[in-house]
Amino acid sequence: MTGPLNISPARIAEEAVRFQQKLGAGLDTLREVDDVDYGATQKQEVWRDGKTVLYRFIGEKAPTAKVPLLICYALVNRPYMVDLQSDRSIVKNLLALGEDVYIIDWGYPDRSDRFLDLEDYIGRFLGGAVDHLCDAHGLDSINLLGICQGGAFSLCYAALHPERIRNLITMVTPVDFHTPDNMLSNWTREMDVDLFVDTLGNVPADMMNFCYLTLKPWRLFVQKYVGLVDILDDRKSVEDFLRMEKWIFDSPDQAGEAFRQFIKQFYQGNGFVNGGIEIGGREVHLGMVEMPILNIFAEQDHLVPPAASRALRGLVGSDDYSELSFRGGHIGIYVSGRAQKEVPSAIHEWLAARSA
């Protein structure tokens, strides 16, 4: 006999045996698994300012693109989600298409960096990397790809220095921080960020990670680890899982002053929409962003809902604005098989059409 959920004693026994078999196979698999790391593509340091380093990725063939593409990632996680492993690398696929790809690595802030502010990150570090690339390539402007918070930084830089950015790509970038479905924004709007930063100094990475995990507690605390049992007999799948886990929990602390300013001006003030964002004493107006824009967002993104990204269309001054909707989530847009097929080629084709 079975109950309303089609559960019988025989089926329970069968599942228990299968579970034991998976665990037994898992012990052998875990003995074979090597230490996993992320960052699959060779790269070389070309510029540095303090802990911030600019790297150039080295592909299997020389780039054909005449204008370099600079990737600006968020501060929260390490930037190599875009180059996680050889078969899950936006970077590798862009290089194969002929793009000349660079990335900013913000490093790991410590107590000496507590007073770094948004002017340091956007004007000094991002701006310094752009200046270096313009000088190195003999150009007046470059292409910029901003991802998540790095996309917000890129919009600010492009608004303040439009002459330095030829084409701008934003990926899963929050623009309207007050959309009703933005849970993270709802959490932070009433936060006493002054007390928070004055008490802690820098914001601990573990605290930030816990906040992100609790946005989807069942999926991220329970379901994915239960699902791990199903792949314990597959070495490659286990290594992929561990590589992702290592990336998730290898997060830098947040420089306190920059965190304070970002929460106040973006999450609480919704400054792109309402105005009031100031970087180094200069107000940011998205109407000054007049270069071609490709805005890529993920349809199932729980961190940056699609509406938060799509708001960009009505705020920028560009006459050449395109959107790409990706069927996936905030992380899937970098690492899923669909992303490897769709995202790099879309970026390359969009840039190639504007290469003149």
C-alpha positions in Angstrom: 0.0 0.0 0.0 1.1 3.6 -0.6 0.0 6.8 0.9 -1.2 10.0 -0.9 2.4 10.9 -1.7 3.0 7.5 -3.3 5.4 6.4 -0.6 5.5 2.7 0.3 7.8 0.7 2.7 9.4 -0.9 -0.3 10.1 2.4 -1.9 11.6 3.8 1.3 13.8 0.7 1.6 14.9 1.2 -2.0 15.8 4.8 -1.5 17.8 4.0 1.7 19.8 1.4 -0.2 20.5 3.8 -3.0 21.5 6.5 -0.5 24.0 4.1 1.2 25.4 3.2 -2.2 26.0 6.8 -3.1 27.6 7.6 0.2 29.9 4.6 -0.2 30.9 5.7 -3.7 31.4 9.2 -2.3 34.1 8.0 0.0 36.1 6.7 -2.9 35.4 9.8 -5.0 36.5 12.2 -2.2 39.8 10.3 -1.9 40.5 10.9 -5.6 39.4 14.6 -5.7 42.4 17.0 -6.1 42.5 20.4 -4.5 40.2 22.6 -6.7 40.8 26.2 -7.7 39.2 28.7 -10.0 40.6 31.0 -12.6 41.2 28.8 -15.7 42.8 31.2 -18.1 46.4 32.4 -18.0 46.8 36.0 -17.1 49.5 38.6 -16.5 49.6 41.6 -14.3 49.9 44.9 -16.3 49.2 47.6 -13.7 48.8 47.9 -9.9 47.6 50.5 -7.4 47.9 49.3 -3.8 46.0 46.0 -3.6 44.1 46.6 -6.8 45.6 44.8 -9.8 44.8 44.9 -13.5 45.3 41.6 -15.3 45.4 40.8 -19.0 44.0 37.4 -20.0 46.2 35.4 -22.5 44.2 33.3 -25.0 45.4 30.6 -27.3 45.6 33.1 -30.2 46.3 36.8 -30.4 43.3 39.0 -30.1 41.8 40.5 -33.3 39.8 43.3 -31.5 41.5 46.7 -31.7 39.8 48.0 -28.6 40.4 46.2 -25.2 37.5 45.1 -23.1 37.9 45.8 -19.4 35.8 43.7 -16.9 34.8 45.5 -13.7 33.4 43.1 -11.1 31.7 43.6 -7.8 33.6 44.1 -4.5 31.7 41.3 -2.7 33.2 38.3 -4.4 36.3 37.4 -6.2 36.1 38.4 -9.9 36.9 35.0 -11.4 33.4 33.8 -11.5 33.7 34.9 -15.2 36.6 32.5 -15.5 35.7 29.7 -13.1 37.0 26.7 -15.0 37.8 25.8 -18.6 34.3 24.7 -19.6 32.6 27.5 -17.6 34.5 30.6 -18.6 32.9 33.7 -20.2 36.5 35.0 -20.5 37.8 31.9 -22.4 35.0 32.2 -24.9 35.5 35.9 -25.4 39.2 35.3 -26.1 38.3 32.6 -28.6 36.2 35.1 -30.4 39.1 37.5 -30.7 38.4 40.0 -27.8 41.3 41.5 -25.8 40.1 41.0 -22.3 41.3 42.6 -19.0 39.9 42.4 -15.5 40.3 44.4 -12.3 41.1 42.4 -9.1 40.2 44.6 -6.1 42.2 42.4 -3.7 41.4 41.8 -0.1 40.9 45.0 2.0 42.3 45.0 5.5 42.1 47.5 8.3 44.4 49.9 6.5 41.8 50.2 3.8 38.9 51.1 6.1 38.6 54.6 4.8 38.7 53.8 1.1 35.6 55.4 -0.4 33.7 55.3 -3.7 36.0 57.9 -5.2 39.0 55.6 -4.6 37.3 52.6 -6.2 35.7 54.4 -9.2 37.9 57.4 -9.8 41.3 56.1 -8.6 41.3 52.3 -9.3 38.8 51.9 -12.1 39.8 55.2 -13.6 43.5 54.3 -13.3 43.0 51.0 -15.0 41.1 52.8 -17.9 43.9 55.4 -18.2 46.5 52.6 -18.3 44.7 50.8 -21.1 44.2 53.9 -23.1 47.9 54.8 -22.9 49.0 51.2 -23.5 46.9 50.9 -26.6 47.2 54.4 -27.9 43.5 55.0 -27.6 41.2 57.7 -26.3 38.6 55.3 -25.0 38.0 51.6 -24.3 35.1 49.1 -24.0 33.9 48.4 -20.5 31.9 45.5 -19.1 30.5 46.1 -15.6 29.0 43.2 -13.6 26.6 43.5 -10.7 28.0 46.2 -8.3 30.8 46.6 -10.8 28.1 47.6 -13.3 27.0 50.4 -11.0 30.6 51.5 -10.7 30.9 51.4 -14.5 27.8 53.6 -15.0 29.2 56.1 -12.5 32.5 56.2 -14.3 30.9 56.4 -17.7 28.7 59.3 -16.6 31.7 61.2 -15.1 34.1 60.4 -17.9 32.1 59.6 -21.0 35.0 60.4 -23.3 36.9 57.4 -21.9 34.3 54.7 -22.7 33.6 53.7 -26.3 31.0 51.0 -25.6 29.4 50.1 -22.3 28.1 46.7 -21.3 26.2 46.2 -18.0 25.5 42.7 -16.8 23.1 41.9 -13.9 23.5 45.5 -12.8 21.2 47.1 -10.3 19.9 50.5 -11.4 16.5 51.0 -9.7 17.3 49.8 -6.1 13.7 50.2 -5.0 11.8 47.7 -7.1 9.2 45.8 -4.9 10.9 42.4 -5.5 14.3 43.5 -4.4 14.6 41.7 -1.0 18.1 42.8 -0.4 17.2 46.4 -0.8 14.2 46.1 1.5 16.5 44.7 4.2 18.9 47.6 4.0 16.6 50.7 3.6 16.1 51.1 7.3 19.6 50.1 8.3 21.6 52.4 10.5 24.7 52.1 8.3 26.6 54.8 10.2 26.4 52.8 13.5 27.1 49.6 11.6 30.4 50.9 10.0 31.5 52.9 12.9 31.2 49.8 15.1 32.8 47.2 12.7 35.2 49.3 10.6 35.4 47.0 7.6 32.4 44.7 6.9 33.3 41.1 7.5 33.0 38.8 4.5 31.3 36.0 6.5 28.6 38.4 7.6 28.0 39.5 4.0 27.9 35.9 2.8 25.4 34.9 5.5 23.1 37.7 4.4 23.2 36.6 0.7 22.6 32.9 1.7 19.6 33.8 3.8 17.9 35.3 0.7 17.3 31.7 -0.3 17.7 29.7 2.9 16.1 26.4 1.8 17.9 26.3 -1.6 21.3 27.5 -0.3 21.5 26.0 3.2 19.8 22.6 2.6 18.7 21.7 -0.9 22.1 22.0 -2.6 23.9 19.9 0.0 21.2 17.2 -0.1 21.6 17.3 -3.9 25.3 16.7 -3.5 24.5 13.1 -2.5 23.3 12.4 -6.1 26.7 13.3 -7.6 29.0 11.7 -5.0 29.9 9.0 -7.5 31.0 11.4 -10.2 34.4 12.9 -9.6 34.1 15.8 -12.1 30.7 16.8 -10.7 32.1 16.8 -7.2 35.0 18.9 -8.3 32.7 21.4 -10.0 30.6 21.6 -6.8 33.6 22.1 -4.6 35.1 24.7 -6.9 31.8 26.7 -6.7 31.8 26.4 -2.9 35.4 27.6 -2.7 34.6 30.6 -4.8 31.4 31.5 -2.7 33.3 31.4 0.6 36.5 33.1 -0.6 35.0 36.6 -0.2 36.9 39.8 0.7 35.9 42.0 3.6 34.3 45.3 2.5 36.1 48.6 3.0 33.9 50.4 5.6 33.7 53.9 4.1 32.9 52.6 0.6 30.2 50.3 2.0 28.7 53.2 3.9 28.5 55.4 0.8 27.1 52.6 -1.4 24.4 51.7 1.0 23.3 55.3 1.6 23.5 56.5 -2.0 22.3 53.5 -3.9 20.3 51.1 -1.7 18.7 53.7 0.6 18.7 56.8 -1.6 18.1 55.0 -5.0 20.4 57.6 -6.4 20.4 56.5 -10.1 16.6 57.1 -10.2 16.2 60.0 -7.6 19.6 61.7 -8.1 22.0 62.5 -5.3 24.9 60.2 -6.1 28.2 62.0 -5.6 31.6 60.6 -6.4 34.5 62.8 -5.4 32.3 65.8 -5.1 30.8 65.4 -8.6 27.2 64.4 -9.1 26.4 61.4 -11.3 23.8 62.0 -14.0 23.0 58.9 -16.1 21.9 61.2 -18.9 25.6 61.8 -19.5 26.0 58.1 -20.5 25.6 58.6 -24.3 27.8 55.9 -25.6 26.3 52.6 -27.0 25.0 50.4 -24.2 24.2 46.7 -24.0 22.3 45.8 -20.8 22.2 42.1 -20.0 20.0 40.8 -17.2 18.9 37.4 -15.9 15.2 36.5 -15.8 15.5 34.5 -12.5 17.9 36.8 -10.7 17.1 36.9 -7.0 19.8 39.5 -6.2 19.2 41.9 -9.1 15.6 41.5 -10.3 15.1 42.2 -14.0 13.1 45.3 -13.3 16.0 46.7 -11.4 18.2 46.4 -14.4 15.7 47.3 -17.1 15.2 50.7 -15.5 18.4 51.8 -17.2 16.7 52.3 -20.5 14.7 55.3 -19.3 17.6 57.0 -17.5 20.6 57.0 -19.9 21.2 59.5 -22.7 22.3 57.0 -25.3 20.4 56.6 -28.6 22.0 53.2 -29.0 20.6 51.1 -26.2 20.1 47.3 -26.4 18.9 44.7 -23.9 19.7 41.0 -23.7 17.4 38.8 -21.5 19.1 35.7 -20.2 17.0 32.7 -19.1 18.8 31.9 -15.8 19.9 33.3 -12.5 22.5 35.7 -11.1 25.3 33.0 -11.1 24.0 30.9 -14.0 24.6 33.9 -16.4 28.4 33.2 -15.9 28.7 29.4 -15.5 25.7 27.6 -17.1 26.1 25.8 -20.4 23.5 28.1 -22.0 25.5 31.1 -20.9 28.7 29.8 -22.5 26.8 29.5 -25.8 24.8 32.7 -25.7 26.5 35.5 -23.6 30.1 35.7 -25.1 28.8 35.6 -28.7 26.2 38.2 -28.0 28.8 40.5 -26.4 31.3 39.9 -29.3 28.7 40.5 -32.1 27.4 43.6 -30.4 30.9 45.1 -30.1 31.9 44.0 -33.6 28.9 45.9 -35.0 30.2 49.0 -33.3 33.9 48.5 -34.0 34.0 51.3 -36.5 
